[in-house]
Amino acid sequence: MIPFLVYISFLIGARETAPVNNGGLASFTSVLGLTLLPIGFAAGPRYVPKWKKQACELPATQLPNSHYVCDEAGEVKCLPGWTGDLCDVPLCRKGCDPIQGYCRRPGECRCKLGFYGDTCGKCVALPGCQHGRCNVSFECACDPGWKGLFCNEPACASDCNPSQGYCDRPGECKCRLGWQGPKCKQCAVLPGCVHGSCQGPLECRCDPGWTGLLCQTPVCAQGCSREHGGCRRPGTCRCRVGWTGPNCTECVPYPGCVHGTCKRPWECRCQPGWTGDLCEEKLTYCEQHDDLCKNNGTCISMTKEDGNYRCICLLGFSGRQCQFEMQMPDMELKPPKPDALPQSGISSVIEEMLGKPQTDINGEKEKDKISNNNKKPSVELIKPIVITTAPEIDPAATAGKWPTEPPTDLPSSERDVENET
């Protein structure tokens, strides 16, 4: 048997009923002014918040910016997409991060500063971050293999020399100018260096036997003529065309030259006693004519154009056949002695010589010669020269200045032979 308390109230003019909620069970009955309440509830007026009473005093459509309606019981009912006591809080898009996102209208999701995405679940990295990510806003946590404030510097190989190498991608090692090797620890020679090495970047230290800016020139054998020889390998001597010999200093005579030599390539200068284009004709004029050269002179056969022969005379003889004997002058130059001069001095001697008629080598007197030719002398008489003291002459100063034997006139071909020898 369920007991009930029955309260009878008489309403005058108006009837007010209010629902009573108790754990989802609500029962009230108003029949002819009679109200039945569950057991445990005392009869009395229900409390309604003031803001609810004010919110429903006017129809919801008359309140500006209102997002609710009032039901028959005076309760606030939010429109779809709104929540809160006064239905002024919009319901954001489903999944929108409640901390990193917000909304001003139902169904949207606006991100706060530093976040982005449909649900504002992604953080914004530091502006300029290239190879990094973020866990919080404006962070640049570098990906593996990158470093730097903006994660834009690749991390080279661990043993790559930082001052001699660099990299464009993580883990590689590219060498700077002047360096080489897998880790850029070896120097690179100067570009174009042929036979050289380096101890520093862009050097070209020549190997033994090579020289030049790029070590491209071999060092030839010692003594090899620079003008007439060369080499392609160090320590060798290769002659140019027209030259021969170990050091390329000997000219090559004309091909077929028999008894001749050369001073320039392709010459054929005949030796004494030979003639012809190839010096193949022997000169026998001296053999055919005996005793041509007198006083033990040496006879050399010549061509007909050069006079058939030539005599080489001994010292003291001259002439074409060495037939003239020459007086050998005193080779020592001695100054005159003062005691040998007359006491009247040199002036008196000169006056005496000038006053007396002189004779020439033919025995004729000078005055007679002048009178015969009716000519005046072409040389004016000089004034007397007075020397008080005989000068001292150093013999060393006149050494080699004494006139020697006049040279014998030779044919042009013989002069060439002597000059060549």
C-alpha positions in Angstrom: 0.0 0.0 0.0 1.5 3.2 -1.1 0.5 6.1 1.0 -0.1 9.5 -0.6 -0.6 12.9 1.0 -3.2 14.8 -0.7 -3.3 18.5 -0.6 -6.3 20.3 -1.8 -5.8 23.9 -2.8 -8.4 26.1 -4.0 -7.2 28.4 -6.8 -9.0 31.6 -7.3 -8.9 33.2 -10.8 -5.7 31.4 -12.0 -4.1 28.0 -11.7 -0.4 27.5 -11.6 1.3 24.2 -11.8 5.0 23.5 -11.8 6.7 20.3 -12.6 8.7 18.5 -9.9 11.7 16.4 -11.0 13.1 13.7 -8.8 15.6 11.5 -10.5 13.7 11.4 -13.8 10.4 10.6 -12.0 7.9 13.3 -12.1 4.2 13.0 -11.3 1.8 15.6 -10.6 -1.9 15.7 -11.1 -4.1 18.6 -11.0 -7.7 17.8 -11.1 -10.2 20.4 -10.0 -7.6 22.1 -7.9 -6.3 18.9 -6.4 -2.5 18.2 -6.5 -0.9 14.8 -5.8 2.8 14.9 -4.8 5.2 12.0 -4.3 6.0 10.9 -0.8 9.0 12.8 0.7 8.2 16.1 -1.0 6.7 18.9 0.9 4.2 21.0 -0.7 5.4 24.6 -1.7 6.3 26.9 -4.6 9.2 25.7 -7.0 12.3 28.0 -7.3 12.9 29.4 -10.8 16.1 31.6 -11.4 15.5 35.2 -12.2 17.4 35.2 -15.5 15.1 32.4 -16.7 12.1 34.4 -15.7 13.5 37.5 -17.5 14.5 35.4 -20.5 11.0 34.2 -21.0 9.1 37.3 -20.0 9.2 38.3 -23.7 8.9 36.0 -26.6 12.3 34.8 -27.8 11.7 36.3 -31.2 11.5 39.8 -29.7 14.9 39.5 -28.0 17.8 40.7 -30.2 20.6 38.1 -30.8 18.8 35.5 -28.9 19.4 31.8 -29.8 16.6 30.2 -27.7 12.9 29.8 -27.3 10.6 29.4 -24.3 8.4 26.4 -24.0 4.9 26.4 -22.5 6.3 25.9 -19.1 8.6 29.0 -19.4 11.8 27.0 -19.8 14.6 28.2 -22.1 15.1 25.9 -25.1 18.3 26.5 -27.1 18.2 26.6 -30.9 20.3 24.0 -32.7 24.0 24.7 -32.6 23.9 26.8 -29.4 24.4 25.9 -25.7 24.9 27.6 -22.4 22.5 29.0 -19.8 21.3 31.7 -22.2 22.2 29.8 -25.4 25.0 32.2 -26.2 27.7 29.7 -26.7 28.0 28.2 -30.2 28.7 24.6 -30.7 32.0 24.4 -32.8 32.7 21.9 -35.5 33.0 18.3 -34.4 36.6 17.6 -33.3 37.7 21.2 -33.1 40.4 21.5 -30.5 38.8 23.2 -27.4 42.2 24.8 -26.5 43.8 25.6 -29.8 40.5 26.5 -31.7 37.3 28.4 -31.2 34.2 29.4 -33.1 31.8 32.4 -33.3 29.1 30.5 -35.2 27.9 27.0 -34.9 29.8 24.4 -37.0 32.9 26.4 -37.6 36.4 26.0 -36.1 38.7 29.0 -36.0 42.4 28.5 -34.9 44.2 30.6 -32.4 47.5 32.2 -33.3 50.2 29.6 -33.9 47.8 26.8 -35.0 46.2 25.7 -38.2 44.2 22.8 -39.7 40.5 21.8 -40.0 40.3 21.2 -36.3 43.3 23.4 -35.3 45.3 20.4 -34.3 48.5 21.5 -36.1 51.0 24.0 -34.8 52.7 26.7 -36.9 56.5 26.3 -37.1 59.0 29.2 -36.8 58.7 31.4 -40.0 61.6 30.4 -42.3 61.9 26.9 -40.9 62.8 24.7 -43.9 63.6 21.2 -42.8 62.0 21.1 -39.3 58.7 20.7 -37.5 57.1 22.0 -34.3 55.6 20.6 -31.1 54.5 24.0 -29.9 53.8 27.1 -31.8 56.7 28.9 -33.5 59.2 26.1 -32.8 61.7 24.7 -35.4 62.8 21.2 -34.4 65.1 20.1 -37.1 64.6 16.8 -39.0 67.5 14.3 -38.9 70.4 15.5 -41.0 69.7 19.2 -40.7 70.8 21.9 -38.3 70.7 25.6 -37.8 68.2 28.1 -36.5 65.9 27.5 -39.5 67.1 23.9 -40.1 68.5 25.0 -43.5 72.1 23.7 -43.0 72.7 20.1 -43.9 74.8 18.0 -41.6 77.8 16.7 -43.6 79.5 13.4 -43.1 81.0 13.1 -39.6 84.7 13.0 -40.7 84.3 15.6 -43.5 86.8 18.4 -43.0 84.6 21.5 -42.3 87.2 24.0 -43.6 88.0 22.1 -46.8 84.6 20.4 -47.6 80.9 21.2 -47.6 77.6 19.4 -48.5 74.3 20.1 -50.2 72.5 17.2 -48.6 72.9 15.5 -45.3 75.7 12.9 -45.1 77.7 13.9 -48.2 81.1 15.6 -48.4 81.9 17.9 -51.4 85.4 19.4 -51.7 86.2 23.1 -52.0 88.6 24.4 -54.7 92.1 23.1 -54.1 91.1 19.9 -52.2 90.1 16.4 -53.1 89.5 12.9 -51.7 86.5 11.3 -50.1 86.8 13.4 -47.0 88.5 16.5 -48.7 91.7 16.0 -46.8 94.1 15.8 -49.8 95.4 18.8 -51.7 94.6 19.2 -55.4 97.3 20.3 -57.9 97.0 23.3 -60.1 94.7 22.5 -63.0 96.8 21.5 -66.0 99.8 20.3 -63.9 101.3 17.5 -65.9 104.3 16.1 -63.9 103.9 17.6 -60.5 102.5 17.2 -57.0 101.3 19.5 -54.2 101.7 20.1 -50.5 99.1 22.8 -50.4 96.0 23.7 -52.5 96.6 24.5 -56.2 100.3 23.9 -56.2 102.4 22.3 -58.9 105.7 21.1 -57.5 107.6 19.5 -60.4 108.8 15.9 -60.2 112.6 15.3 -60.8 113.5 15.9 -64.4 110.6 18.3 -65.2 110.3 22.1 -65.1 108.0 24.8 -66.2 104.9 26.5 -64.8 102.8 23.3 -65.2 105.9 20.9 -65.1 105.4 20.1 -68.7 108.9 20.7 -70.0 111.5 17.9 -69.6 115.0 18.7 -68.3 117.3 17.6 -71.1 120.7 15.9 -70.7 123.5 18.1 -69.3 125.3 19.9 -72.1 122.5 19.5 -74.6 122.4 22.5 -76.9 119.4 24.6 -76.3 119.6 26.1 -79.8 120.1 23.0 -81.8 118.7 20.3 -79.5 115.8 19.4 -77.3 114.1 16.4 -75.6 110.8 14.8 -74.9 111.9 12.8 -71.9 114.2 13.9 -69.0 117.9 13.2 -69.4 117.9 12.8 -73.2 119.1 15.1 -76.0 117.3 15.0 -79.3 118.9 17.0 -82.2 117.0 19.2 -84.5 117.2 18.7 -88.3 120.7 19.4 -89.6 122.5 18.8 -86.3 124.1 15.7 -84.8 126.4 14.7 -82.0 125.8 13.7 -78.3 125.0 17.3 -77.5 123.7 18.4 -80.9 126.6 20.8 -81.5 127.9 19.2 -84.7 126.4 20.3 -88.0 125.4 17.7 -90.6 127.3 18.2 -93.9 125.7 18.1 -97.3 124.8 14.5 -98.2 127.6 12.9 -100.2 130.3 15.4 -99.0 133.5 13.3 -99.2 136.4 15.5 -98.0 134.7 18.4 -96.5 133.3 19.9 -93.3 130.5 22.3 -92.3 129.8 25.2 -90.0 126.1 25.2 -90.8 123.9 22.4 -91.8 124.1 21.1 -95.3 127.4 22.7 -96.1 130.4 21.1 -97.7 133.6 23.1 -97.1 136.5 21.3 -98.7 139.6 20.4 -96.8 143.0 21.6 -98.1 143.9 19.7 -101.3 140.3 18.9 -102.3 137.7 20.6 -104.5 134.4 20.0 -106.2 130.8 20.3 -105.1 131.2 17.3 -102.9 135.0 17.8 -102.3 135.6 14.6 -104.2 138.3 16.0 -106.6 141.9 16.0 -105.3 144.2 18.9 -106.1 147.6 17.8 -107.3 149.2 20.9 -108.6 151.9 20.9 -105.9 152.7 17.3 -106.6 153.0 17.9 -110.3 155.3 21.0 -109.9 158.2 20.5 -107.5 160.1 23.2 -105.7 157.4 25.9 -106.0 157.8 27.2 -102.5 161.3 28.4 -101.5 163.0 28.5 -98.1 161.1 25.4 -96.8 157.7 26.8 -97.5 154.7 24.5 -97.6 152.9 24.2 -100.9 149.1 23.8 -100.9 147.4 22.9 -104.1 144.5 25.3 -105.0 141.9 25.5 -107.8 142.7 27.2 -111.0 140.5 30.1 -110.1 142.4 30.6 -106.9 145.9 30.5 -108.5 146.6 26.7 -108.6 148.8 26.8 -105.4 149.7 28.7 -102.3 152.8 28.8 -100.2 152.8 29.0 -96.4 156.0 30.6 -95.5 158.2 30.2 -92.4 158.7 33.1 -90.1 161.0 35.7 -91.7 160.1 34.9 -95.3 157.4 36.3 -97.6 156.3 36.4 -101.1 154.1 34.2 -103.3 156.9 31.6 -103.3 158.5 32.6 -99.9 161.4 34.0 -101.9 161.9 37.2 -99.9 163.7 37.2 -96.6 162.6 39.9 -94.1 164.7 41.6 -91.4 163.3 40.9 -88.0 162.9 44.1 -86.1 163.8 44.5 -82.5 160.7 43.5 -80.5 161.7 45.6 -77.5 160.9 49.3 -77.5 163.6 51.3 -75.7 163.6 55.1 -75.1 166.7 57.0 -76.3 169.4 57.8 -73.8 169.8 61.5 -72.9 173.7 61.2 -73.0 173.6 60.3 -76.7 172.0 63.6 -77.6 174.3 66.5 -78.6 174.8 69.2 -76.1 173.0 71.8 -78.1 169.8 69.8 -77.6 167.2 68.3 -79.8 166.4 71.7 -81.3 169.8 72.1 -82.9 169.5 68.6 -84.3 166.1 69.3 -85.9 167.4 72.6 -87.3 170.4 70.9 -88.7 168.2 68.3 -90.3 165.9 70.9 -91.7 168.7 73.0 -93.1 170.4 70.2 -95.0 168.9 68.7 -98.1 167.4 65.3 -97.5 167.9 62.4 -99.9 165.2 59.8 -100.7 165.7 56.1 -101.2 166.5 56.6 -104.9 169.5 58.8 -104.1 168.1 62.0 -105.4 168.3 65.2 -103.4 165.1 66.7 -102.2 165.9 70.2 -103.7 166.8 68.8 -107.0 163.7 66.8 -107.1 161.6 69.9 -106.4 163.4 71.9 -109.0 163.1 69.2 -111.6 159.3 68.9 -111.1 158.8 72.7 -110.6 156.5 71.9 -107.6 156.3 73.3 -104.2 156.6 71.0 -101.2 153.1 69.9 -100.1 154.2 69.6 -96.5 154.8 72.7 -94.4 157.8 72.8 -92.2 157.0 72.5 -88.6 158.4 74.7 -85.9 161.3 73.4 -83.8 160.2 71.1 -81.0 162.2 71.5 -77.8 162.3 68.6 -75.4 164.2 69.3 -72.2 163.8 65.9 -70.6 163.5 62.6 -72.4 160.2 60.9 -71.4 160.2 57.6 -69.6 158.3 54.9 -71.5 157.0 51.8 -69.7 157.8 48.8 -71.8 154.6 47.1 -70.7 152.6 49.9 -72.1 153.9 49.2 -75.6 153.9 45.4 -75.4 152.2 44.0 -78.5 152.1 47.4 -80.3 155.2 46.9 -82.3 154.4 46.6 -86.0 154.5 43.0 -87.1 155.1 41.4 -90.5 152.6 42.7 -93.1 150.2 39.9 -94.1 150.7 38.2 -97.4 148.0 38.8 -99.9 146.1 35.6 -100.4 143.3 34.6 -102.7 139.7 35.0 -101.3 139.2 31.2 -101.1 142.4 30.8 -99.0 141.3 33.5 -96.6 138.0 31.7 -96.1 140.0 28.5 -95.3 142.1 30.3 -92.7 139.1 31.9 -91.1 137.3 28.6 -90.8 140.3 27.0 -89.2 
